[in-house]
Amino acid sequence: MKHYANERLAQLARDRGMPDEYVRDLRVVSSVLPFKVNEYVADELIDWSAAPDDPIFRLTFPHRDMLPAPVFDKMAALLDAGAPRTELRAAATAAQLDLNPHPGGQLEANVPTLDGRRLDGLQHKYAETVLVFPSQGQTCHSYCGYCFRWAQFVSQEELRQALRDPADLTGYLAHHPEVTDVLFTGGDPMIMRTEVVRRWVEPLLERTDTVRTLRFGTKALSYWPDRFTTGPDADDLLRLFEECVARGRHVALMAHFSHPRELETDAVREAIARIRATGAEVRAQAPLVAHVNDDPAAWSRMWQLQVELGVIPYYMFVERDTGASSYFGIPLARA
Ligand code: SF4
């Protein structure tokens, strides 16, 4: 699967007919915020004839209003002047820190300890639920412009949450029998090869009886449904879900769908059917955001399609106060 980021993303936009002025905006905005699009999104989801107003284009491509105007102007001036890489990076880092990279104190809040050691990459948020950020799952097949986890994708180590060792997870859970739910999150844990997913999941099946529900937060159904159909280890992944279900665990893919179009390709429909055939559930979630889905008809169609496909509409969020929130956020009253 081909991916486009940075200069390749600019080239893709140019190849698909976007004007030079837009390509300059793209370069400026993506010097601060992370963007990546894969072949499936570019070829199957975006309607290029409607870009830049196409909702999937808005979801995945930069827009100049995603940065505060003074930040945009500063980065544009540096880029136009051909500033050295170190200067660009310093300015980008300062801008990232101003965009509230970890809303709600995410880096500090709810981080548990094991034998006096902080387990960065775990969040024990609610008594019954632990969130796991596996280190191999901290990227996505494409990025959403509104992502509240965007700081996971910029190259600042101190902004990242990641757990390296599955033994830290089982070690922690051994001391916390009240935890019944483990939610793998990211990034996108479905970016991991199946053998890596198995390394995280199998110890829970074998050693942690108290954990009854395994959830995977993922946008792979939208951005790369082949992960569950024709991808190299798709069948192994489905066998793993089956194994979890056979061992009495509830398995749920917490699928992120932002727009009904993501549910309309043959590939996603086949992927959903294959996952459901394992006994796992697919629940759907998304934020309500400007330029993408701030339209009752979009949500009504999305929920109708989900129900028809056996997907359970589950969460509707609003935009968090981070990153490009002023571009995507809409007033609660309107939401
Ligand atoms: S798929 Fe999820 S984690 Fe990845 S960029 Fe989109 S919102 Fe963020």
Boltz pocket constraint, residues with backbone or C-beta under 6 A from the ligand:
constraints:
  - pocket:
      binder: B
      contacts: [[A, 139], [A, 140], [A, 142], [A, 143], [A, 144], [A, 146], [A, 147], [A, 148], [A, 149], [A, 150], [A, 186], [A, 187], [A, 188], [A, 218], [A, 219], [A, 256]]
      max_distance: 6.0
